[in-house]
Amino acid sequence: MSGCCDDSCTLEALRERQRGTLRMVLGINAVLFLVIVVAALYGQSSALLADSLDNLGDALTYALSLYVVSRGAAAKARVALFKGVLILLAAALVAGHVVYRLLVPTVPIFELMGIFSLVGLAGNSACLYLLWRHRHEDVNMSSVWECSRNDIASNLSVFVAAGAVWLTGAGWPDLVVAAILAAFLMRSALRVIASARRELRAAG
C-alpha cells in the first residue's frame, strides 16, 4: 500500500513540475509572439513572420499541453496529434505568405530582422533550457520539446536571412529562409503526428 502511495506522490510531483515549466514557457512564447509579429509586419519580413507564427503555435501548444498534464496516455496522444496539425497549419500560412511576396515583392528592414531574431533566440533558449529535463517523459512533453527545438533553428535562420538581405540589398534571402522554415515546420508536424498516432494505437 505504501508503495502505491509513493508512486502516486511521485507521479503527482512530476506532473506539478511539468505544469510549472509549461506555465513559464507559455508566458515567454505569448510575449515573443506579440513583440515579433509587430516587428515582422512593420519590417515586411516573411521569415520574421514565420518566426512569430511559430511562437503563437507554441503558446497554443503549451496551453494544450498544460491541459493534458494529468490526463491519460490516449488524451495526451490526441492533443499531440492536434499540435501536429497546428504546426502544419503554420507551415501552410508561411508558404502562402511567401507566394504573396513573390507576387508583391519588397525588401524587408534587415535591422529589425536581426534584432528581433536575437530577441526570439534569447526567449526560446530559455524555453529550451526549461524543457530539457522533460523531453523524454511522455508524448506530451516530447512534442513540446520538439516545438522548442524548432524555435532555435528558426531564430538562427532569420538572423542569417537578415545578414543576407543586408549584403544583397534584396528581399529574396528573406523569402528563401521563410520557405525553408515552412518546410522545416512541415517536417516537424509530420513527425509529431506520426508519434501521436503510434501512441494512440498503443493506447487503443
C-alpha positions in Angstrom: 0.0 0.0 0.0 2.8 2.4 0.9 4.4 1.6 -2.4 1.3 2.7 -4.3 1.1 5.9 -2.2 4.8 6.6 -3.0 4.2 6.0 -6.7 1.2 8.3 -6.7 3.1 11.0 -4.9 6.0 10.7 -7.3 3.7 10.9 -10.3 1.9 14.0 -8.9 5.2 15.7 -8.2 6.3 15.0 -11.8 3.0 16.5 -13.1 3.4 19.6 -10.9 6.9 20.1 -12.3 5.6 19.8 -15.8 2.8 22.3 -15.1 5.2 24.8 -13.7 7.5 24.5 -16.7 4.6 24.8 -19.2 3.3 27.9 -17.5 6.7 29.6 -17.8 7.2 28.7 -21.5 3.6 29.6 -22.3 4.2 33.1 -20.9 7.5 33.5 -22.7 6.1 32.4 -26.1 3.0 34.6 -25.8 5.1 37.7 -25.2 7.5 36.7 -28.0 4.6 36.4 -30.5 3.2 39.8 -29.6 6.6 41.5 -29.9 7.9 39.7 -33.0 4.7 39.8 -35.1 4.6 43.6 -34.8 8.3 43.8 -35.9 7.6 41.4 -38.7 4.6 43.3 -40.1 6.4 46.7 -39.7 9.6 45.3 -41.2 7.8 43.4 -44.0 9.7 40.2 -43.3 8.3 36.8 -44.3 10.9 35.0 -42.3 10.3 37.0 -39.2 6.5 36.5 -39.6 7.2 32.7 -39.8 9.1 33.0 -36.5 6.3 34.9 -34.8 3.7 32.4 -36.0 5.9 29.6 -34.7 5.8 31.3 -31.3 2.0 31.7 -31.5 1.7 28.0 -32.3 3.9 27.1 -29.4 1.9 29.2 -27.0 -1.2 27.3 -28.1 0.7 24.1 -27.9 1.9 24.8 -24.3 -1.6 25.7 -23.3 -2.9 22.4 -24.6 0.0 20.5 -23.0 -0.9 22.1 -19.7 -4.4 20.9 -20.1 -3.5 17.3 -20.5 -0.6 17.0 -18.0 -2.6 14.9 -15.5 -4.6 13.0 -18.2 -4.0 9.6 -19.6 -1.8 8.5 -22.5 -4.7 8.5 -25.0 -5.7 12.1 -24.2 -2.0 13.2 -24.4 -1.7 11.5 -27.8 -4.8 13.2 -29.1 -3.5 16.6 -28.0 -0.1 15.8 -29.6 -1.9 15.0 -32.8 -3.7 18.3 -32.7 -0.4 20.1 -32.0 1.0 18.4 -35.2 -2.0 19.8 -37.1 -1.3 23.3 -35.7 2.3 23.2 -36.8 1.2 22.0 -40.2 -1.2 24.9 -40.4 1.6 27.4 -39.5 3.7 25.9 -42.3 0.9 26.4 -44.8 0.4 30.1 -43.7 4.1 30.8 -44.1 4.1 29.2 -47.5 1.1 31.3 -48.5 2.9 34.4 -47.4 6.0 33.5 -49.4 3.8 33.1 -52.5 2.3 36.5 -51.8 5.7 38.2 -51.5 6.8 36.6 -54.8 3.8 38.3 -56.4 4.2 41.6 -54.5 8.0 41.8 -53.8 9.5 44.0 -51.2 12.9 44.4 -49.3 12.4 43.9 -45.6 14.1 46.0 -42.9 17.1 43.9 -42.1 17.9 45.7 -38.9 14.5 44.7 -37.4 15.0 41.1 -38.7 18.4 40.9 -36.9 17.4 42.5 -33.7 14.2 40.6 -33.2 15.6 37.3 -34.3 18.1 37.6 -31.4 15.2 38.6 -29.0 13.5 35.4 -30.1 16.6 33.4 -29.7 17.1 34.6 -26.1 13.5 33.8 -25.2 13.4 30.4 -26.9 16.8 29.4 -25.5 15.3 30.0 -22.0 12.3 27.8 -23.0 14.7 25.0 -24.3 16.6 25.1 -21.1 13.4 24.8 -19.0 12.1 21.9 -21.1 15.3 19.9 -21.4 14.7 17.7 -18.4 11.1 16.9 -19.6 12.0 15.9 -23.2 11.7 12.1 -22.6 8.9 12.0 -20.0 5.9 11.3 -22.3 4.5 12.1 -25.8 3.0 15.4 -24.5 6.3 16.8 -23.2 8.4 15.3 -26.1 6.2 17.1 -28.6 6.6 20.3 -26.6 10.4 19.8 -26.7 10.2 19.3 -30.5 8.4 22.7 -30.8 11.0 24.4 -28.7 14.0 23.0 -30.5 12.4 24.1 -33.8 12.3 27.7 -32.5 16.1 27.9 -32.0 16.6 26.9 -35.7 14.0 29.4 -36.8 15.7 32.3 -34.9 19.1 31.5 -36.2 17.8 31.2 -39.8 16.1 34.6 -39.6 19.3 36.1 -38.3 21.2 34.7 -41.3 18.5 36.0 -43.6 18.9 39.5 -42.1 22.6 39.4 -42.9 21.9 38.2 -46.4 19.4 41.0 -47.0 21.9 43.5 -45.8 24.6 42.1 -48.1 22.5 41.8 -51.2 20.1 44.7 -50.7 17.3 42.4 -52.0 14.4 40.6 -50.5 15.0 37.1 -51.8 17.0 35.8 -48.9 14.1 36.6 -46.6 11.8 34.5 -48.9 14.3 31.6 -49.2 14.6 31.4 -45.4 10.8 31.7 -44.9 10.3 28.8 -47.4 12.9 26.7 -45.6 11.2 27.4 -42.3 7.9 26.3 -43.8 9.4 23.0 -44.9 11.1 22.6 -41.5 7.7 23.2 -39.8 6.0 20.7 -42.1 8.6 18.0 -41.3 8.3 18.6 -37.6 4.5 18.5 -37.9 4.6 15.1 -39.7 7.0 13.7 -37.0 4.7 14.9 -34.2 1.6 13.5 -36.0 3.3 10.1 -36.6 4.4 9.9 -33.0 0.9 10.7 -31.7 -0.7 8.1 -34.0 1.7 5.5 -32.7 0.8 6.4 -29.1 -2.9 6.3 -30.0 -2.6 2.8 -31.5 -0.7 1.6 -28.4 -3.3 3.2 -26.0 -6.1 1.6 -28.0 
